[in-house]
């Protein structure tokens, strides 16, 4: 009964910080900071946990066979809630700790280590034959929400805009909606794809299409990335924090109880092999 009560308290604490957490789970919940040197508990960001986290863990375990890494992704706030309640070794975050989280950490006499591991980014792409080179943030929002439906509304030909987006179960679908669309619903009946590479291929074949991809993939033949408010989709702009459709990715730990196993995993992510994983997956490595 005491264990059950502890678990309930931890869940409620996480919910207090997050409101309603996102729905994607990547592993069963296991409460309590790891006391086993061969076990690392990571909680937090869907942006980290959907694809990047599992890939980094897979690469890490190639040389660390006995390490078990327990990853659960229900949102950045959920990660902070678990870290501050002693429920994980690493909180993965797609933003910096906010004022509420810092206040709660101070109230619990917890000093957090912060590690910036790279950046998630989304580039708006069009066919390379499209004369469009720049869009405002308001125009991007209106295109993907269906307010703007014809290229003539953007100074182009009198032709319908063909939207291509990620499938609704992907983290990118929600991430772009939050970053570029002010959380508003997508336009009705866009074409959906399960990967950036498929969106790239669709846009490359269709002069009337617009979609989104990673900055790295936006340089592929047949497509081009569009500047947003005059800011080009580039690694340099992301690393400066200027590009609007990006999120810095962070790891947070409790400074006073940071486990050696957790630090070893963080060091791997920040190393050349770990950063190559980010680069290969379309993320921007840390500066």
C-alpha positions as CSV (number, residue, x, y, z in Angstrom):
1,X,0.0,0.0,0.0
2,X,2.9,2.4,0.8
3,X,4.4,1.7,-2.6
4,X,1.0,2.4,-4.3
5,X,0.6,5.7,-2.4
6,X,4.1,6.8,-3.4
7,X,3.3,6.1,-7.1
8,X,0.1,8.0,-6.9
9,X,1.9,11.0,-5.4
10,X,4.5,11.0,-8.2
11,X,1.9,10.8,-10.9
12,X,0.0,13.7,-9.4
13,X,3.1,15.7,-9.0
14,X,4.0,15.2,-12.7
15,X,0.4,16.1,-13.7
16,X,0.6,19.3,-11.6
17,X,3.5,20.5,-13.7
18,X,2.3,19.4,-17.1
19,X,-1.5,19.8,-17.1
20,X,-2.6,17.1,-19.6
21,X,0.5,15.2,-20.8
22,X,0.9,14.0,-24.3
23,X,-0.3,10.4,-25.0
24,X,2.8,8.7,-26.4
25,X,4.4,6.2,-24.1
26,X,7.7,4.5,-25.1
27,X,8.1,2.2,-22.1
28,X,6.2,1.1,-19.0
29,X,6.4,3.5,-16.1
30,X,8.9,2.6,-13.4
31,X,9.0,5.1,-10.5
32,X,12.0,6.0,-8.4
33,X,15.5,7.3,-9.3
34,X,17.7,4.4,-10.4
35,X,20.0,3.0,-7.7
36,X,21.4,0.4,-10.1
37,X,24.6,1.4,-11.9
38,X,23.4,-0.6,-14.9
39,X,20.0,1.2,-15.1
40,X,19.1,4.7,-16.3
41,X,15.6,6.1,-16.1
42,X,14.7,8.9,-18.6
43,X,11.4,10.7,-18.6
44,X,10.1,13.7,-20.6
45,X,9.9,15.2,-24.0
46,X,8.0,13.5,-26.9
47,X,10.3,15.4,-29.3
48,X,13.2,13.5,-27.8
49,X,11.4,10.2,-27.1
50,X,9.6,9.6,-30.4
51,X,12.6,8.7,-32.6
52,X,15.8,10.3,-31.4
53,X,15.9,8.8,-27.9
54,X,15.4,5.2,-29.0
55,X,18.1,5.6,-31.7
56,X,20.6,7.1,-29.2
57,X,19.9,4.3,-26.7
58,X,20.3,1.7,-29.4
59,X,23.7,3.1,-30.4
60,X,24.8,3.5,-26.8
61,X,24.0,-0.1,-25.9
62,X,26.2,-1.5,-28.6
63,X,29.2,-0.7,-26.4
64,X,27.3,-0.9,-23.0
65,X,25.6,-4.3,-23.3
66,X,24.5,-4.6,-19.7
67,X,22.9,-1.2,-19.3
68,X,19.1,-1.0,-19.2
69,X,17.7,2.4,-20.2
70,X,14.0,2.9,-19.3
71,X,12.5,5.7,-21.5
72,X,9.0,7.1,-21.1
73,X,7.9,10.2,-23.1
74,X,4.8,12.1,-21.9
75,X,6.0,15.7,-22.4
76,X,8.7,17.9,-21.1
77,X,6.8,18.9,-18.0
78,X,6.3,15.3,-17.1
79,X,10.0,14.8,-17.1
80,X,10.6,17.8,-14.8
81,X,7.9,16.5,-12.5
82,X,9.6,13.1,-12.2
83,X,13.1,14.6,-11.8
84,X,12.0,16.9,-9.0
85,X,10.1,14.1,-7.3
86,X,13.1,11.7,-7.5
87,X,11.4,9.6,-10.2
88,X,14.1,9.6,-12.8
89,X,17.8,10.1,-13.5
90,X,17.4,12.3,-16.6
91,X,14.6,14.7,-17.6
92,X,14.6,15.1,-21.4
93,X,13.2,18.5,-22.3
94,X,12.5,20.3,-25.6
95,X,12.7,23.7,-23.8
96,X,14.4,25.3,-20.8
97,X,13.0,24.8,-17.3
98,X,10.2,27.4,-16.8
99,X,9.7,29.7,-13.9
100,X,7.3,27.3,-12.1
101,X,9.7,24.4,-12.4
102,X,12.6,26.4,-11.2
103,X,10.6,27.6,-8.2
104,X,9.6,24.1,-7.4
105,X,13.2,23.0,-7.6
106,X,14.3,25.8,-5.3
107,X,11.6,24.9,-2.8
108,X,13.0,21.3,-2.7
109,X,16.6,22.5,-2.5
110,X,17.4,20.9,-5.8
111,X,20.0,22.3,-8.1
112,X,19.8,21.0,-11.6
113,X,22.5,20.3,-14.1
114,X,21.5,21.4,-17.6
115,X,23.0,19.9,-20.8
116,X,22.1,21.2,-24.3
117,X,22.3,18.2,-26.6
118,X,21.2,19.7,-29.9
119,X,18.1,21.1,-31.7
120,X,15.0,19.9,-33.3
121,X,14.0,21.8,-36.3
122,X,11.3,22.0,-39.1
123,X,11.9,23.7,-42.5
124,X,8.9,24.7,-44.7
125,X,9.6,23.3,-48.2
126,X,8.3,24.0,-51.7
127,X,9.1,22.6,-55.1
128,X,12.3,24.0,-56.5
129,X,10.4,25.5,-59.5
130,X,8.2,27.5,-57.1
131,X,9.3,31.2,-57.2
132,X,8.4,31.7,-53.6
133,X,11.5,32.2,-51.4
134,X,10.1,33.8,-48.1
135,X,7.0,33.5,-46.0
136,X,5.9,35.4,-42.8
137,X,5.0,33.3,-39.8
138,X,1.4,34.5,-40.2
139,X,1.4,33.2,-43.8
140,X,2.8,29.8,-42.7
141,X,0.1,29.5,-40.1
142,X,-2.7,30.4,-42.5
143,X,-1.4,28.0,-45.2
144,X,-1.3,25.0,-42.9
145,X,-4.6,25.9,-41.2
146,X,-6.4,26.3,-44.5
147,X,-7.0,30.1,-44.4
148,X,-4.8,30.5,-47.5
149,X,-5.7,27.9,-50.1
150,X,-4.5,29.4,-53.4
151,X,-1.0,30.4,-54.5
152,X,-2.4,33.6,-55.9
153,X,-2.9,34.7,-52.3
154,X,0.8,34.7,-52.0
155,X,1.6,36.4,-55.3
156,X,1.8,33.2,-57.3
157,X,-0.2,31.4,-59.9
158,X,-4.0,31.0,-59.6
159,X,-3.8,27.4,-58.5
160,X,-4.7,25.4,-55.4
161,X,-2.1,24.8,-52.7
162,X,-1.4,21.1,-52.1
163,X,-0.5,20.5,-48.5
164,X,1.7,17.6,-47.5
165,X,2.3,17.0,-43.7
166,X,3.3,14.2,-41.3
167,X,0.7,11.7,-40.1
168,X,-1.2,12.6,-37.0
169,X,0.4,10.0,-34.7
170,X,3.9,11.5,-35.3
171,X,5.5,13.9,-32.9
172,X,6.3,16.3,-35.8
173,X,2.6,16.7,-36.6
174,X,2.1,18.1,-33.1
175,X,5.4,19.9,-32.9
176,X,4.8,21.9,-36.1
177,X,1.3,22.6,-35.0
178,X,2.6,24.1,-31.8
179,X,5.6,26.0,-33.3
180,X,4.1,27.3,-36.5
181,X,0.3,27.1,-36.2
182,X,-0.3,28.5,-32.7
183,X,-1.9,25.2,-31.9
184,X,-4.7,25.6,-34.4
185,X,-6.1,22.7,-36.3
186,X,-4.6,21.6,-39.7
187,X,-6.5,22.3,-42.9
188,X,-9.0,19.7,-43.9
189,X,-7.7,16.7,-45.9
190,X,-4.0,17.4,-46.5
191,X,-1.9,14.6,-47.8
192,X,-0.2,12.8,-44.9
193,X,3.1,10.9,-45.0
194,X,4.9,8.7,-42.4
195,X,8.4,10.2,-42.9
196,X,10.1,13.4,-44.0
197,X,11.6,11.6,-47.0
198,X,8.1,10.9,-48.3
199,X,7.1,14.5,-47.9
200,X,10.3,15.6,-49.8
201,X,9.5,13.2,-52.6
202,X,5.9,14.4,-52.9
203,X,6.9,18.1,-53.0
204,X,9.7,17.4,-55.5
205,X,7.1,15.9,-57.9
206,X,4.4,18.5,-57.4
207,X,5.1,22.2,-58.3
208,X,1.9,23.2,-56.3
209,X,2.9,21.4,-53.1
210,X,4.1,22.7,-49.8
211,X,5.2,20.7,-46.8
212,X,7.8,20.5,-44.1
213,X,11.0,18.6,-43.5
214,X,14.2,18.9,-41.6
215,X,16.7,21.6,-42.5
216,X,19.2,19.0,-43.7
217,X,16.7,17.3,-45.9
218,X,15.4,20.6,-47.3
219,X,18.6,20.8,-49.4
220,X,17.7,17.7,-51.4
221,X,17.3,18.0,-55.2
222,X,13.8,19.0,-56.4
223,X,12.9,21.0,-53.2
224,X,14.0,24.1,-51.4
225,X,13.6,25.5,-47.9
226,X,11.7,28.8,-47.6
227,X,13.0,31.6,-45.4
228,X,10.6,32.6,-42.5
229,X,10.5,36.3,-42.0
230,X,13.8,36.7,-43.8
231,X,15.5,34.0,-41.7
232,X,16.9,31.1,-43.8
233,X,16.4,27.5,-42.6
234,X,20.1,26.8,-41.8
235,X,22.2,25.2,-39.2
236,X,23.8,28.5,-38.3
237,X,20.5,30.2,-37.7
238,X,19.3,27.3,-35.5
239,X,22.4,27.3,-33.4
240,X,22.1,31.1,-32.9
241,X,18.5,30.5,-31.8
242,X,17.2,32.8,-34.6
243,X,15.2,30.3,-36.7
244,X,11.6,30.3,-35.5
245,X,10.7,26.6,-36.1
246,X,13.2,25.0,-33.7
247,X,13.5,23.7,-30.2
248,X,16.7,23.3,-28.3
249,X,16.9,19.8,-26.7
250,X,18.1,19.5,-23.1
251,X,18.9,16.9,-20.5
252,X,18.4,17.9,-16.8
253,X,19.7,16.0,-13.8
254,X,19.7,16.5,-10.1
255,X,23.2,17.8,-9.4
256,X,23.5,16.3,-5.9
257,X,22.5,12.8,-7.0
258,X,23.5,12.6,-10.7
259,X,24.3,8.9,-11.3
260,X,27.6,8.0,-12.9
261,X,25.6,5.8,-15.4
262,X,23.4,8.8,-16.4
263,X,26.4,11.0,-16.9
264,X,28.1,8.4,-19.0
265,X,25.0,8.3,-21.3
266,X,24.9,12.1,-21.5
267,X,28.6,12.2,-22.3
268,X,28.0,9.7,-25.2
269,X,25.1,11.9,-26.6
270,X,27.5,14.9,-26.5
271,X,30.4,13.0,-28.0
272,X,31.1,12.8,-31.8
273,X,29.4,9.5,-32.3
274,X,26.3,10.7,-30.4
275,X,26.2,14.0,-32.2
276,X,26.5,12.1,-35.5
277,X,23.2,10.3,-34.6
278,X,21.5,13.6,-34.3
279,X,22.9,14.9,-37.5
280,X,22.0,11.7,-39.4
281,X,18.4,12.0,-38.1
282,X,18.0,15.6,-39.3
283,X,18.6,17.3,-35.9
284,X,21.1,20.1,-35.5
285,X,24.0,19.1,-33.2
286,X,24.8,21.3,-30.2
287,X,27.1,24.3,-31.0
